[in-house]
Structure formats: C-alpha cells, structure tokens
Amino acid sequence: MEKTFPLRRLEVVQNAPMIKELLERWPALFTPEEINAEFKRLTNTSLQSQFLSQLDFLTPNLLRLFQKSSSRHRNKLKLLAASISVGSLTPLAQLPPVVSCSKRAPIISLVKAPDTSAVSLRVGASDVQ
C-alpha cells in the first residue's frame, strides 16, 4: 500500500470517490493495520497515540455526558466513573475483562486480555444489554 499511496491520494483528491468505490478498489485499505498506516502517511503521527491522547483529554467530559444521558446504565456508569476518576486510575489487573459505556449507538469498550496486561479499545455500533 505504501507504493500505491501517491496514486490513491491523487484518485481521492481529484475524483472524490464514494467509500463503497474505495472499498471495492482498495479493500486492504480498510483493515486496521492499513488504516493506521494510512493515517501515519497522511499526518506523520500515530493514529492510536493521537486517539488515546484525545480520549484521555475528553474522558471526564464523556463520562459526565454518559451519566446525564443514560438512566438505563446509570449505575454501571457511576461505577466506571469511580474507577476512572482523574488522578486515581484503577490498576489494569483490577479492571473487569470488558468495561463498556453506551447509549444505543456508539459503544466504547476497554478490553483487557485475560492472560496479559494488554488492553485495547473497541468502538462498535450495537446496543449493550
């Protein structure tokens, strides 16, 4: 994908194709690895580090928003907010395997691998029960 970047960039800038057309023409571009690599090629910064730094900055506001707008998940969110309060983060070993915040559409999940200390962030679109 590195070799075809100039061609793709020219095509996107000049033709402004629909996402469906890009997916048909460049399917590998829509894999997580290539999304990260393409972001790096365009901005010269890491997508994950940029996303996580902004998430760190916006987390208090997001938690307040979720608490106000979701009575259905209010208790879960209060527990999550207490464990993620600024300045006193819960050690990764004490986090449950999946912690989710949701209001019908976007789901943001902090997922801890059971056998390691690795943590990943997932964003999905279905509702959490």
Residue frames as qw, qx, qy, qz and C-alpha x, y, z in Angstrom:
[[0.000, 0.886, 0.464, 0.000, 0.00, 0.00, 0.00],
 [0.359, -0.690, 0.109, 0.619, 2.99, 2.29, 0.55],
 [0.351, -0.062, 0.589, 0.725, 3.90, 2.08, -3.15],
 [0.071, 0.551, 0.681, 0.477, 0.38, 2.96, -4.33],
 [0.190, -0.640, -0.447, 0.595, -0.13, 5.86, -1.90],
 [0.022, -0.342, 0.206, 0.916, 0.53, 8.65, -4.45],
 [0.167, -0.182, -0.763, -0.598, -1.90, 7.04, -6.91],
 [0.250, -0.575, -0.771, 0.117, -4.59, 6.62, -4.23],
 [0.172, -0.552, -0.266, 0.772, -4.12, 10.16, -2.96],
 [0.055, 0.159, -0.429, -0.887, -4.43, 11.61, -6.46],
 [0.230, -0.328, -0.833, -0.382, -7.52, 9.49, -7.12],
 [0.253, -0.612, -0.666, 0.344, -9.19, 10.55, -3.86],
 [0.117, -0.504, -0.084, 0.852, -8.39, 14.25, -4.26],
 [0.111, 0.151, -0.506, -0.842, -9.35, 14.51, -7.94],
 [0.350, -0.216, -0.782, -0.469, -12.28, 12.10, -8.19],
 [0.379, -0.210, 0.469, -0.770, -13.70, 12.24, -4.64],
 [0.491, -0.082, -0.810, -0.309, -14.99, 8.63, -4.88],
 [0.735, -0.470, -0.019, -0.488, -17.64, 7.24, -2.57],
 [0.433, -0.509, 0.713, -0.213, -16.45, 4.99, 0.29],
 [0.888, 0.163, 0.396, -0.168, -18.06, 2.00, -1.43],
 [0.703, 0.688, -0.169, 0.061, -15.92, 2.63, -4.53],
 [0.009, 0.740, -0.630, 0.233, -12.77, 2.93, -2.42],
 [0.689, -0.269, 0.623, -0.254, -13.63, -0.33, -0.66],
 [0.900, 0.378, 0.208, -0.065, -14.06, -2.10, -4.00],
 [0.566, 0.757, -0.271, 0.183, -10.87, -0.67, -5.49],
 [0.239, 0.535, -0.647, 0.487, -8.61, -0.78, -2.38],
 [0.782, -0.459, -0.345, -0.243, -10.06, -3.40, 0.03],
 [0.724, -0.086, -0.430, 0.532, -6.81, -3.75, 2.00],
 [0.092, 0.434, -0.149, 0.884, -7.03, -0.06, 2.89],
 [0.587, -0.504, -0.082, -0.629, -9.92, -0.87, 5.25],
 [0.804, -0.208, -0.503, 0.239, -8.01, -3.26, 7.51],
 [0.485, -0.862, -0.082, 0.123, -6.97, -1.92, 10.94],
 [0.690, -0.295, 0.233, 0.618, -3.28, -2.16, 10.07],
 [0.392, 0.373, 0.405, 0.737, -3.68, -0.19, 6.85],
 [0.165, -0.903, -0.315, -0.240, -5.95, 2.42, 8.46],
 [0.580, -0.733, 0.055, 0.350, -3.16, 3.05, 10.97],
 [0.610, -0.083, 0.377, 0.692, -0.50, 3.11, 8.25],
 [0.243, 0.644, 0.445, 0.573, -2.53, 5.44, 6.01],
 [0.311, -0.931, -0.189, -0.017, -3.14, 7.84, 8.90],
 [0.634, -0.535, 0.209, 0.518, 0.61, 7.83, 9.57],
 [0.513, 0.232, 0.450, 0.693, 1.34, 8.52, 5.88],
 [0.058, 0.792, 0.407, 0.451, -1.12, 11.43, 5.83],
 [0.343, -0.913, -0.059, -0.215, -0.36, 13.09, 9.17],
 [0.490, 0.474, -0.573, 0.456, 3.04, 11.74, 10.20],
 [0.344, -0.381, 0.589, -0.624, 1.57, 10.86, 13.61],
 [0.108, -0.062, -0.991, 0.040, 0.33, 7.61, 15.10],
 [0.475, -0.401, -0.436, -0.651, -3.45, 7.17, 14.95],
 [0.683, -0.427, -0.585, 0.097, -3.57, 5.16, 18.17],
 [0.436, -0.218, -0.366, 0.793, -1.46, 7.57, 20.20],
 [0.108, -0.184, -0.143, -0.966, -3.42, 10.55, 18.84],
 [0.571, -0.421, -0.528, -0.466, -6.74, 8.84, 19.59],
 [0.664, -0.398, -0.557, 0.301, -5.71, 7.76, 23.08],
 [0.290, -0.069, -0.249, 0.921, -4.31, 11.18, 23.99],
 [0.302, -0.254, -0.217, -0.893, -7.56, 12.82, 22.91],
 [0.662, -0.404, -0.597, -0.207, -9.54, 10.14, 24.73],
 [0.524, -0.252, -0.510, 0.634, -7.56, 10.86, 27.91],
 [0.044, 0.042, -0.059, 0.996, -8.31, 14.55, 27.49],
 [0.459, -0.204, -0.313, -0.806, -12.05, 14.04, 26.78],
 [0.425, -0.189, -0.881, 0.086, -12.82, 11.14, 29.17],
 [0.029, -0.276, -0.607, 0.745, -14.09, 13.30, 32.08],
 [0.381, 0.237, -0.074, -0.891, -16.48, 15.15, 29.76],
 [0.506, 0.025, -0.746, -0.433, -17.61, 11.93, 28.07],
 [0.283, -0.206, -0.881, 0.319, -18.31, 10.27, 31.41],
 [0.158, 0.299, 0.394, -0.855, -20.37, 13.29, 32.55],
 [0.465, 0.189, -0.377, -0.778, -22.31, 13.21, 29.28],
 [0.471, -0.052, -0.862, -0.178, -22.97, 9.47, 29.54],
 [0.133, -0.236, -0.782, 0.561, -24.07, 9.80, 33.17],
 [0.283, 0.298, 0.191, -0.891, -26.55, 12.56, 32.34],
 [0.521, 0.267, -0.395, -0.708, -27.97, 10.95, 29.22],
 [0.587, 0.059, -0.782, -0.200, -28.29, 7.28, 30.11],
 [0.588, -0.407, 0.380, -0.587, -30.54, 6.43, 33.02],
 [0.960, 0.061, -0.189, -0.195, -30.62, 2.81, 31.84],
 [0.823, 0.173, -0.355, 0.408, -26.90, 2.34, 32.52],
 [0.165, -0.875, 0.167, -0.424, -26.53, 4.93, 35.30],
 [0.775, -0.577, 0.254, -0.034, -25.25, 2.51, 37.99],
 [0.891, 0.132, 0.169, 0.400, -22.73, 0.85, 35.66],
 [0.406, 0.726, -0.008, 0.554, -21.51, 4.26, 34.52],
 [0.388, -0.855, 0.194, -0.284, -21.15, 5.56, 38.07],
 [0.884, -0.345, 0.262, 0.177, -19.05, 2.50, 38.92],
 [0.745, 0.401, 0.154, 0.510, -16.97, 3.03, 35.78],
 [0.104, 0.872, -0.052, 0.475, -16.57, 6.75, 36.51],
 [0.622, -0.745, 0.221, -0.092, -15.44, 5.98, 40.05],
 [0.882, -0.164, 0.293, 0.331, -12.79, 3.57, 38.76],
 [0.603, 0.432, 0.229, 0.630, -11.60, 6.00, 36.08],
 [0.162, -0.967, -0.165, 0.104, -11.66, 9.21, 38.12],
 [0.470, 0.763, -0.231, 0.378, -8.91, 11.60, 37.14],
 [0.069, -0.716, 0.552, -0.422, -5.77, 11.15, 39.20],
 [0.503, -0.295, 0.751, -0.310, -6.69, 7.75, 40.64],
 [0.681, 0.284, -0.505, -0.447, -6.82, 5.23, 37.82],
 [0.902, -0.222, 0.311, -0.203, -7.61, 1.65, 38.70],
 [0.228, -0.484, 0.791, 0.296, -4.67, -0.69, 38.03],
 [0.553, 0.257, -0.572, -0.549, -5.22, -2.78, 34.89],
 [0.232, 0.046, -0.965, 0.116, -5.14, -6.01, 36.89],
 [0.169, 0.281, 0.713, -0.619, -8.26, -4.91, 38.79],
 [0.452, 0.267, -0.191, -0.830, -10.32, -3.97, 35.73],
 [0.772, 0.207, 0.556, -0.228, -13.01, -6.43, 34.60],
 [0.561, 0.062, 0.649, 0.511, -12.35, -8.05, 31.20],
 [0.157, 0.477, 0.496, 0.709, -14.75, -5.65, 29.43],
 [0.043, -0.555, -0.419, 0.717, -15.94, -2.23, 30.53],
 [0.211, 0.421, 0.598, 0.649, -18.46, -0.52, 28.23],
 [0.131, 0.449, 0.280, -0.838, -20.19, 2.83, 28.02],
 [0.116, 0.266, 0.780, 0.554, -23.20, 3.01, 25.74],
 [0.377, 0.447, 0.375, -0.719, -26.28, 4.90, 24.72],
 [0.760, 0.494, 0.338, -0.253, -27.78, 2.88, 21.88],
 [0.671, 0.725, -0.157, -0.001, -25.31, 3.80, 19.13],
 [0.461, 0.615, -0.580, 0.269, -21.59, 4.03, 19.81],
 [0.877, -0.478, -0.041, 0.035, -20.10, 1.57, 22.25],
 [0.252, 0.748, -0.545, 0.285, -16.67, 2.32, 23.62],
 [0.940, -0.329, -0.078, -0.033, -15.12, -0.72, 25.25],
 [0.021, -0.731, 0.666, -0.147, -11.89, -1.03, 27.15],
 [0.976, 0.001, -0.161, -0.148, -10.98, -4.70, 26.73],
 [0.267, -0.690, 0.667, -0.091, -8.35, -6.38, 28.87],
 [0.694, 0.251, -0.663, -0.125, -6.82, -9.61, 27.63],
 [0.835, -0.500, -0.060, -0.222, -7.36, -12.28, 30.33],
 [0.926, -0.166, -0.045, 0.336, -3.82, -13.67, 30.35],
 [0.546, 0.211, -0.030, 0.810, -1.80, -10.45, 29.85],
 [0.124, -0.605, -0.323, 0.717, -1.82, -6.83, 30.83],
 [0.129, 0.096, 0.516, 0.841, -2.61, -5.82, 27.24],
 [0.246, 0.605, 0.538, -0.533, -5.58, -3.50, 26.87],
 [0.178, 0.182, 0.573, 0.779, -7.31, -2.50, 23.67],
 [0.299, 0.380, 0.283, -0.828, -10.06, -0.03, 22.89],
 [0.185, 0.309, 0.846, 0.392, -13.02, -1.15, 20.78],
 [0.324, 0.296, 0.111, -0.892, -15.64, 1.08, 19.21],
 [0.130, 0.245, 0.930, 0.242, -18.79, -0.63, 17.98],
 [0.271, -0.104, -0.224, -0.930, -22.32, 0.25, 16.91],
 [0.538, -0.374, -0.695, -0.296, -24.72, -2.19, 18.57],
 [0.472, -0.662, 0.110, -0.572, -26.51, -1.77, 21.89],
 [0.236, 0.221, -0.856, 0.403, -25.22, -3.26, 25.15],
 [0.643, -0.486, -0.460, -0.371, -27.73, -5.14, 27.28]]
